[in-house]
């Protein structure tokens, strides 16, 4: 029924460091798909000093599309993927974030990054590969940390690869 590629990655930063030197996750704001980046996440959207990342991608190699008449002549292949990440930020590192004061006189962080609340960041995708023998299209949905009225909640990414 195809092949599966999975990874698990744990990261921990020891000591007290400013936020640019902590674990910053690879977001992807381009139109190209990246298998190791979070494709619906902004660059520098999340930061933590301890995290666990999980990813799985299953290539069906035409298991479904080859059974559909007329569609089987194109030799398209299906791909499903899912990526999740959860991390924490210790108070000693949170205090190093520069702050500014808003109109109410409250101190707010100067950066726009987020730290994880009680849920992980999670995205899922469905893809079609082997289009013209070298193009892959992925439809990716952000499952958590949805932004109201934003194009970052779902998107289409393309990639180029040759598979033999």
Backbone as a chain_set.jsonl record, in Angstrom:
{"seq": "XXXXXXXXXXXXXXXXXXXXXXXXXXXXXXXXXXXXXXXXXXXXXXXXXXXXXXXXXXXXXXXXXXXXXXXXXXXXXXXXXXXXXXXXXXXXXXXXXXXXXXXXXXXXXXXXXXXXXXXXXXXXXXXXXXXXXXXXXXXXXXXXXXXXXXXXXXXXXXXXXXXX", "coords": {"N": [[0.817, -1.206, 0.0], [2.12, 1.155, -0.326], [4.559, 3.51, 0.907], [5.95, 4.688, 3.979], [7.155, 7.563, 5.574], [8.562, 8.694, 8.469], [9.24, 10.811, 11.292], [10.698, 11.716, 14.422], [11.53, 14.226, 16.629], [13.349, 15.631, 19.214], [14.058, 18.496, 21.113], [16.081, 20.482, 23.221], [16.987, 23.342, 24.977], [19.534, 24.352, 26.976], [20.037, 26.38, 29.819], [19.974, 30.021, 29.995], [18.861, 31.98, 27.405], [18.576, 34.52, 24.843], [15.593, 35.093, 22.85], [16.082, 34.83, 19.95], [18.011, 32.843, 19.831], [16.9, 30.554, 20.774], [14.907, 27.567, 20.196], [13.728, 27.886, 17.107], [11.142, 27.412, 14.912], [10.889, 26.002, 11.658], [9.18, 27.745, 9.481], [7.132, 28.106, 6.547], [6.669, 30.336, 4.157], [6.481, 30.46, 1.47], [5.436, 29.515, -1.906], [6.219, 27.014, -2.43], [6.386, 23.584, -1.539], [7.715, 22.112, 1.38], [9.165, 19.335, 2.831], [10.191, 19.132, 5.413], [9.572, 21.467, 6.696], [7.137, 23.524, 8.417], [4.403, 24.056, 6.714], [2.231, 25.843, 6.728], [2.838, 27.594, 8.663], [4.068, 30.715, 9.828], [7.282, 32.262, 9.356], [9.297, 32.301, 12.181], [7.105, 32.195, 13.896], [6.504, 30.581, 16.123], [8.278, 29.868, 19.121], [10.436, 28.111, 21.331], [11.992, 26.552, 24.215], [12.147, 23.938, 24.747], [11.088, 21.103, 23.054], [8.976, 18.843, 21.168], [8.78, 17.251, 18.131], [6.792, 15.794, 15.643], [6.325, 13.919, 12.708], [4.736, 12.564, 9.835], [4.505, 10.947, 6.734], [2.771, 9.498, 4.182], [3.054, 7.703, 1.251], [1.003, 6.601, -1.186], [1.443, 5.552, -3.675], [-0.233, 5.401, -5.942], [-2.285, 3.707, -5.19], [-5.01, 4.26, -4.779], [-5.837, 6.022, -6.907], [-5.183, 4.505, -9.171], [-7.24, 2.715, -9.397], [-9.399, 4.005, -10.371], [-11.299, 4.46, -13.208], [-10.17, 5.94, -16.269], [-8.762, 7.935, -14.851], [-6.648, 6.437, -14.062], [-4.872, 6.29, -16.167], [-3.2, 8.47, -16.052], [-1.379, 7.937, -14.103], [-1.168, 9.007, -11.5], [-0.208, 9.703, -8.102], [-1.0, 9.305, -4.659], [-0.627, 11.181, -1.636], [-0.481, 11.498, 1.848], [-0.074, 13.562, 4.683], [1.094, 14.545, 7.923], [1.949, 16.77, 10.501], [3.183, 17.672, 13.643], [3.831, 19.694, 16.503], [5.025, 20.442, 19.718], [5.878, 22.53, 22.381], [7.661, 24.139, 25.101], [8.301, 27.143, 26.969], [10.515, 28.315, 29.2], [10.259, 30.395, 32.133], [12.572, 31.875, 32.742], [13.717, 32.31, 30.259], [11.657, 33.593, 28.97], [11.538, 36.038, 30.26], [13.638, 37.434, 29.154], [12.791, 38.508, 26.806], [12.442, 41.431, 24.967], [10.394, 44.185, 25.946], [7.602, 46.347, 25.293], [5.446, 49.144, 25.905], [1.934, 49.213, 25.811], [-1.051, 51.095, 24.871], [-2.585, 51.01, 27.15], [-0.778, 50.974, 29.144], [0.34, 48.565, 29.759], [2.919, 46.109, 29.835], [4.044, 44.568, 26.967], [5.255, 41.898, 24.888], [7.796, 42.653, 22.48], [8.053, 41.255, 20.171], [6.344, 39.224, 17.68], [6.015, 36.532, 17.963], [4.7, 33.35, 19.071], [4.112, 31.318, 21.944], [3.554, 27.918, 22.806], [0.315, 27.007, 23.859], [-1.95, 25.07, 25.616], [-2.142, 23.16, 23.659], [-0.796, 21.381, 20.817], [0.89, 22.657, 17.842], [-0.5, 21.803, 14.763], [-0.645, 20.401, 11.579], [-2.159, 19.156, 8.598], [-2.05, 17.343, 5.49], [-3.022, 16.7, 2.095], [-1.911, 15.235, -0.842], [-1.04, 15.195, -4.346], [1.042, 13.5, -6.431], [3.465, 13.04, -9.083], [2.549, 14.434, -11.262], [2.723, 15.251, -14.535], [5.004, 13.755, -14.411], [6.835, 14.983, -12.664], [5.881, 16.926, -10.868], [4.441, 17.938, -7.796], [1.509, 18.51, -5.95], [0.229, 19.875, -3.002], [-2.357, 20.047, -0.642], [-2.848, 21.785, 2.158], [-3.827, 21.925, 5.52], [-4.23, 23.858, 8.39], [-4.617, 22.723, 11.564], [-4.74, 23.452, 14.248], [-4.384, 26.459, 16.249], [-5.724, 28.332, 14.638], [-6.217, 31.147, 12.549], [-8.395, 33.88, 12.465], [-10.167, 34.634, 9.505], [-7.96, 34.25, 7.708], [-5.512, 33.47, 5.222], [-3.64, 31.687, 6.0], [-4.675, 29.465, 7.222], [-5.292, 27.413, 5.478], [-3.882, 26.046, 2.503], [-2.316, 25.796, -0.767], [0.431, 24.114, -1.958], [3.265, 23.667, -4.069], [5.658, 21.398, -5.481], [8.74, 20.224, -6.892], [9.938, 17.249, -8.096], [11.82, 14.387, -8.972], [11.029, 11.104, -9.364], [12.034, 7.786, -9.411]], "CA": [[0.0, 0.0, 0.0], [2.938, 2.345, -0.4], [5.671, 3.634, 1.85], [5.758, 5.703, 4.998], [8.333, 8.245, 6.095], [8.188, 9.312, 9.739], [10.352, 11.31, 12.101], [10.466, 12.25, 15.758], [12.671, 15.059, 16.979], [13.236, 16.285, 20.514], [15.066, 19.547, 21.254], [16.108, 21.155, 24.517], [18.006, 24.373, 25.115], [19.923, 24.466, 28.377], [20.473, 27.704, 30.219], [19.174, 31.194, 29.688], [19.262, 32.55, 26.125], [17.57, 35.391, 24.228], [14.68, 34.352, 21.979], [16.551, 34.406, 18.623], [18.891, 31.685, 19.95], [16.123, 29.395, 21.209], [14.455, 26.741, 19.079], [12.802, 28.595, 16.224], [10.667, 26.382, 13.992], [10.992, 26.358, 10.247], [7.922, 28.028, 8.819], [7.273, 28.196, 5.102], [5.752, 31.329, 3.614], [6.571, 30.458, 0.009], [4.459, 28.685, -2.591], [6.824, 25.697, -2.62], [6.222, 22.657, -0.432], [8.929, 21.596, 2.005], [8.765, 18.192, 3.64], [10.642, 19.276, 6.795], [9.096, 22.729, 7.261], [5.705, 23.622, 8.691], [4.067, 24.785, 5.5], [1.246, 26.891, 6.966], [3.335, 28.405, 9.768], [4.919, 31.836, 9.453], [8.648, 32.219, 9.85], [9.441, 32.836, 13.532], [5.805, 32.318, 14.554], [6.581, 29.924, 17.423], [9.624, 29.677, 19.673], [10.418, 27.416, 22.613], [13.296, 26.062, 24.635], [12.035, 22.479, 24.834], [9.998, 20.758, 22.138], [8.868, 17.53, 20.545], [8.202, 17.361, 16.797], [6.409, 14.519, 15.032], [5.883, 14.054, 11.326], [4.532, 11.317, 9.102], [4.085, 11.153, 5.35], [2.546, 8.195, 3.555], [2.923, 7.727, -0.2], [0.195, 5.441, -1.583], [1.955, 5.06, -4.966], [-1.306, 5.138, -6.889], [-3.181, 2.656, -4.688], [-6.415, 4.682, -4.951], [-6.069, 6.576, -8.248], [-5.06, 3.464, -10.195], [-8.484, 1.95, -9.448], [-10.443, 4.866, -10.934], [-11.187, 4.461, -14.675], [-9.718, 7.152, -16.947], [-7.756, 8.6, -14.028], [-5.498, 5.544, -13.935], [-3.935, 6.491, -17.296], [-2.272, 9.547, -15.716], [-0.415, 7.382, -13.146], [-1.018, 9.914, -10.365], [0.012, 9.035, -6.821], [-1.566, 10.019, -3.522], [0.23, 11.376, -0.47], [-1.075, 12.144, 3.016], [0.971, 13.942, 5.626], [0.692, 15.199, 9.161], [3.076, 17.249, 11.293], [2.77, 18.29, 14.896], [4.931, 20.17, 17.331], [4.635, 20.999, 21.003], [7.049, 22.99, 23.109], [7.475, 25.006, 26.263], [9.267, 28.224, 27.127], [10.702, 28.555, 30.628], [10.136, 31.799, 32.53], [13.87, 32.554, 32.684], [13.919, 32.749, 28.87], [10.56, 34.517, 28.633], [11.853, 37.358, 30.818], [14.644, 38.099, 28.321], [12.151, 39.087, 25.625], [12.238, 42.878, 25.149], [8.987, 44.565, 26.057], [7.199, 47.724, 25.057], [4.201, 49.409, 26.614], [0.808, 49.535, 24.939], [-1.801, 52.307, 25.24], [-3.128, 50.851, 28.506], [0.326, 50.986, 30.096], [0.772, 47.2, 30.04], [4.127, 45.665, 29.133], [3.774, 43.479, 26.025], [6.483, 41.54, 24.154], [8.035, 43.422, 21.263], [8.002, 40.333, 19.037], [5.027, 38.689, 17.358], [5.98, 35.083, 18.035], [3.818, 32.739, 20.063], [4.546, 30.098, 22.605], [2.462, 26.951, 22.766], [-0.57, 26.977, 25.02], [-2.188, 23.685, 26.04], [-2.282, 22.271, 22.51], [0.322, 21.472, 19.869], [0.63, 23.132, 16.488], [-0.722, 20.595, 13.98], [-1.135, 20.599, 10.22], [-2.345, 17.94, 7.817], [-2.058, 17.619, 4.072], [-3.301, 15.704, 1.065], [-1.154, 15.62, -2.011], [-1.034, 14.411, -5.585], [2.358, 13.605, -7.042], [3.671, 12.458, -10.403], [1.862, 15.233, -12.275], [3.716, 15.431, -15.602], [6.177, 12.982, -13.978], [7.801, 15.689, -11.819], [5.263, 17.964, -10.04], [3.597, 17.492, -6.684], [0.649, 19.532, -5.36], [-0.251, 19.526, -1.675], [-3.401, 20.859, -0.034], [-2.446, 21.696, 3.557], [-4.727, 22.573, 6.461], [-3.767, 24.105, 9.747], [-5.666, 22.144, 12.403], [-4.782, 24.204, 15.503], [-3.924, 27.846, 16.166], [-6.348, 28.936, 13.459], [-6.301, 32.602, 12.558], [-9.654, 34.278, 11.831], [-10.113, 35.257, 8.172], [-6.581, 34.251, 7.244], [-5.149, 32.472, 4.224], [-2.684, 30.771, 6.619], [-5.373, 28.288, 7.742], [-5.256, 26.379, 4.443], [-3.155, 26.52, 1.342], [-1.848, 24.866, -1.788], [1.877, 24.23, -2.181], [3.754, 22.843, -5.162], [7.078, 21.045, -5.409], [9.293, 19.586, -8.072], [10.797, 16.112, -7.741], [11.896, 13.289, -9.923], [11.02, 9.81, -8.684], [12.246, 6.666, -10.347]], "C": [[0.852, 1.257, 0.0], [4.079, 2.324, 0.598], [5.411, 4.807, 2.78], [7.103, 6.267, 5.429], [7.885, 8.966, 7.365], [9.433, 9.82, 10.449], [9.832, 11.804, 13.446], [11.717, 13.023, 16.135], [12.397, 15.755, 18.307], [14.358, 17.315, 20.613], [14.945, 20.181, 22.627], [17.271, 22.131, 24.528], [18.285, 24.515, 26.604], [20.373, 25.893, 28.663], [19.523, 28.794, 29.771], [19.718, 31.841, 28.423], [18.196, 33.512, 25.622], [16.789, 34.631, 23.15], [15.223, 34.032, 20.59], [17.441, 33.156, 18.66], [18.176, 30.447, 20.479], [15.72, 28.575, 19.993], [13.38, 27.5, 18.312], [12.417, 27.611, 15.127], [10.645, 26.896, 12.564], [9.584, 26.514, 9.676], [8.175, 28.218, 7.331], [6.23, 29.174, 4.57], [5.807, 31.395, 2.098], [5.454, 29.602, -0.584], [4.972, 27.261, -2.799], [6.657, 24.862, -1.362], [7.588, 22.221, 0.089], [8.538, 20.486, 2.965], [9.178, 18.342, 5.099], [10.199, 20.589, 7.438], [7.611, 22.609, 7.586], [5.148, 24.595, 7.659], [3.003, 25.855, 5.671], [1.657, 27.799, 8.121], [4.174, 29.559, 9.207], [6.338, 31.604, 9.969], [8.683, 32.928, 11.204], [8.103, 33.013, 14.236], [5.817, 31.712, 15.951], [8.046, 29.791, 17.834], [9.48, 28.962, 21.01], [11.833, 27.008, 22.987], [13.296, 24.556, 24.868], [10.865, 22.07, 23.959], [10.101, 19.321, 21.654], [8.158, 17.721, 19.212], [7.94, 15.965, 16.256], [5.953, 14.785, 13.608], [5.749, 12.698, 10.675], [4.007, 11.663, 7.715], [3.947, 9.771, 4.721], [2.281, 8.388, 2.063], [2.189, 6.452, -0.612], [0.616, 4.853, -2.921], [0.849, 4.646, -5.937], [-2.312, 4.101, -6.44], [-4.658, 3.002, -4.905], [-6.678, 5.125, -6.388], [-5.967, 5.525, -9.356], [-6.316, 2.616, -10.334], [-9.647, 2.746, -10.039], [-10.278, 4.9, -12.45], [-10.901, 5.87, -15.205], [-8.646, 7.907, -16.149], [-6.486, 7.749, -13.909], [-4.484, 5.709, -15.069], [-2.899, 7.568, -16.991], [-1.197, 9.112, -14.73], [-0.12, 8.348, -11.994], [-0.863, 9.115, -9.077], [-0.491, 9.927, -5.693], [-0.55, 10.089, -2.387], [-0.617, 11.996, 0.634], [0.051, 12.444, 3.995], [0.36, 14.608, 6.847], [1.949, 15.573, 9.936], [2.534, 17.926, 12.536], [4.003, 18.683, 15.69], [4.359, 20.729, 18.625], [5.89, 21.38, 21.755], [6.669, 23.868, 24.283], [8.563, 26.067, 26.26], [9.345, 28.541, 28.612], [10.655, 30.059, 30.916], [11.456, 32.542, 32.435], [14.2, 33.025, 31.268], [12.841, 33.735, 28.428], [10.864, 35.933, 29.123], [12.887, 38.116, 29.998], [14.057, 38.754, 27.069], [11.939, 40.585, 25.858], [10.755, 43.23, 25.132], [8.808, 46.041, 25.712], [5.871, 47.926, 25.786], [3.125, 49.795, 25.628], [0.072, 50.764, 25.468], [-2.361, 52.242, 26.651], [-2.036, 50.88, 29.569], [0.815, 49.601, 30.48], [2.021, 46.872, 29.235], [3.777, 44.466, 28.252], [5.068, 43.152, 25.276], [6.581, 42.303, 22.836], [7.938, 42.557, 20.012], [6.594, 39.805, 18.842], [4.968, 37.173, 17.462], [5.048, 34.618, 19.14], [4.572, 31.631, 20.77], [3.332, 29.187, 22.648], [1.633, 27.039, 24.032], [-0.757, 25.507, 25.406], [-2.338, 22.714, 24.884], [-1.096, 22.429, 21.568], [-0.103, 22.196, 18.591], [0.541, 21.882, 15.616], [-1.228, 20.987, 12.605], [-1.191, 19.259, 9.505], [-2.404, 18.309, 6.341], [-2.427, 16.418, 3.235], [-2.583, 16.16, -0.192], [-1.334, 14.676, -3.174], [0.341, 14.602, -6.2], [2.389, 12.867, -8.363], [2.84, 13.164, -11.474], [2.922, 15.617, -13.301], [5.06, 14.813, -15.206], [7.103, 13.716, -13.02], [7.191, 16.73, -10.874], [4.394, 17.326, -8.964], [2.818, 18.694, -6.166], [0.148, 19.035, -4.019], [-1.279, 20.537, -1.212], [-3.207, 20.701, 1.469], [-3.393, 22.524, 4.415], [-4.044, 22.71, 7.804], [-4.892, 23.656, 10.674], [-5.821, 22.878, 13.738], [-4.182, 25.585, 15.279], [-4.433, 28.51, 14.883], [-6.431, 30.444, 13.628], [-7.59, 33.017, 11.86], [-9.415, 35.008, 10.517], [-8.691, 35.34, 7.612], [-6.359, 33.171, 6.195], [-4.149, 31.47, 4.797], [-3.358, 29.519, 7.159], [-5.374, 27.133, 6.751], [-4.515, 26.938, 3.244], [-2.766, 25.403, 0.402], [-0.372, 25.146, -2.015], [2.278, 23.283, -3.299], [5.219, 22.507, -4.916], [7.467, 20.293, -6.684], [10.188, 18.454, -7.607], [10.727, 15.059, -8.817], [11.955, 11.993, -9.135], [11.14, 8.681, -9.685], [11.841, 5.358, -9.708]], "O": [[0.341, 2.336, 0.302], [4.505, 1.269, 1.068], [4.747, 5.779, 2.421], [8.068, 5.527, 5.623], [6.941, 9.755, 7.337], [10.537, 9.32, 10.233], [8.69, 12.245, 13.576], [12.833, 12.529, 15.976], [11.355, 16.382, 18.496], [15.493, 17.028, 20.232], [13.843, 20.392, 23.132], [18.389, 21.795, 24.14], [17.375, 24.769, 27.394], [21.019, 26.528, 27.829], [18.438, 28.54, 29.249], [20.891, 32.211, 28.364], [17.02, 33.341, 25.943], [17.278, 33.641, 22.607], [14.839, 32.99, 20.058], [17.609, 32.485, 17.642], [18.796, 29.393, 20.616], [16.152, 28.866, 18.878], [12.275, 27.721, 18.807], [13.293, 27.037, 14.481], [10.411, 28.078, 12.312], [8.892, 25.528, 9.422], [9.306, 28.463, 6.912], [5.04, 28.862, 4.542], [5.23, 32.305, 1.502], [4.635, 29.038, 0.141], [4.24, 26.401, -3.289], [6.773, 25.374, -0.249], [8.509, 21.99, -0.695], [7.673, 20.677, 3.82], [8.556, 17.721, 5.961], [10.438, 20.793, 8.628], [6.922, 21.714, 7.097], [5.392, 25.799, 7.724], [2.888, 26.721, 4.804], [0.895, 28.683, 8.513], [4.899, 29.389, 8.227], [6.552, 30.837, 10.909], [8.155, 34.03, 11.346], [7.972, 33.89, 15.09], [5.209, 32.262, 16.868], [8.93, 29.623, 16.994], [8.512, 29.184, 21.736], [12.755, 27.106, 22.177], [14.339, 23.971, 25.156], [9.769, 22.615, 24.093], [11.153, 18.684, 21.721], [7.065, 18.284, 19.161], [8.77, 15.067, 16.397], [5.269, 15.774, 13.344], [6.544, 11.793, 10.926], [3.175, 12.555, 7.551], [4.887, 8.976, 4.727], [1.392, 9.145, 1.671], [2.697, 5.349, -0.411], [0.184, 3.754, -3.268], [0.985, 3.66, -6.662], [-3.125, 3.653, -7.248], [-5.464, 2.116, -5.186], [-7.629, 4.662, -7.018], [-6.624, 5.664, -10.388], [-6.442, 1.865, -11.302], [-10.751, 2.221, -10.19], [-9.232, 5.324, -12.942], [-11.354, 6.862, -14.634], [-7.717, 8.459, -16.738], [-5.395, 8.271, -13.686], [-3.334, 5.293, -14.921], [-1.831, 7.583, -17.602], [-0.213, 9.824, -14.532], [1.026, 8.489, -11.568], [-1.336, 7.982, -8.98], [-0.412, 11.152, -5.772], [0.268, 9.188, -2.201], [-1.388, 12.922, 0.379], [1.005, 11.676, 4.117], [-0.741, 15.157, 6.799], [2.896, 14.79, 10.017], [1.548, 18.66, 12.482], [5.07, 18.083, 15.562], [3.331, 21.407, 18.62], [6.863, 20.627, 21.764], [5.519, 24.28, 24.436], [9.609, 25.906, 25.631], [8.366, 28.981, 29.214], [10.969, 30.881, 30.055], [11.472, 33.722, 32.083], [14.888, 34.031, 31.096], [13.097, 34.611, 27.602], [10.491, 36.912, 28.476], [13.001, 39.334, 30.137], [14.757, 39.474, 26.357], [11.317, 40.969, 26.849], [9.969, 42.639, 24.391], [9.728, 46.852, 25.824], [5.253, 46.959, 26.232], [3.354, 50.596, 24.721], [0.532, 51.401, 26.416], [-2.588, 53.272, 27.284], [-2.331, 50.818, 30.763], [1.608, 49.457, 31.411], [2.164, 47.306, 28.092], [3.267, 43.46, 28.746], [5.89, 44.041, 25.053], [5.577, 42.561, 22.171], [7.759, 43.078, 18.911], [5.75, 39.923, 19.73], [3.96, 36.578, 17.083], [4.662, 35.387, 20.021], [5.545, 31.083, 20.251], [2.199, 29.655, 22.537], [2.168, 27.134, 25.136], [0.23, 24.778, 25.508], [-2.635, 21.541, 25.111], [-0.465, 23.486, 21.527], [-1.292, 22.329, 18.299], [1.395, 21.0, 15.707], [-2.136, 21.81, 12.48], [-0.394, 18.357, 9.762], [-2.759, 19.431, 5.981], [-2.18, 15.273, 3.612], [-2.642, 17.333, -0.561], [-1.725, 13.52, -3.014], [0.76, 15.729, -6.462], [1.448, 12.155, -8.713], [2.472, 12.555, -12.479], [3.918, 16.249, -12.952], [6.119, 15.29, -15.617], [8.091, 13.125, -12.584], [7.937, 17.368, -10.132], [3.715, 16.325, -9.19], [3.384, 19.768, -5.966], [-0.309, 17.897, -3.908], [-1.092, 21.743, -1.372], [-3.381, 19.606, 2.003], [-3.718, 23.665, 4.088], [-3.371, 21.797, 8.282], [-6.01, 24.163, 10.575], [-6.917, 22.918, 14.296], [-3.554, 25.845, 14.253], [-3.68, 29.154, 14.152], [-6.685, 30.946, 14.722], [-7.858, 32.545, 10.755], [-8.562, 35.891, 10.431], [-8.277, 36.382, 7.103], [-6.944, 32.091, 6.269], [-3.837, 30.483, 4.131], [-2.658, 28.576, 7.529], [-5.453, 25.976, 7.163], [-4.519, 28.144, 2.998], [-2.872, 24.221, 0.73], [0.023, 26.291, -2.238], [1.688, 22.214, -3.452], [5.929, 23.241, -4.229], [6.62, 19.804, -7.432], [11.1, 18.671, -6.809], [9.705, 14.874, -9.478], [12.855, 11.812, -8.316], [10.423, 8.638, -10.685], [11.946, 4.305, -10.337]]}, "num_chains": 1, "name": "protein.A"}
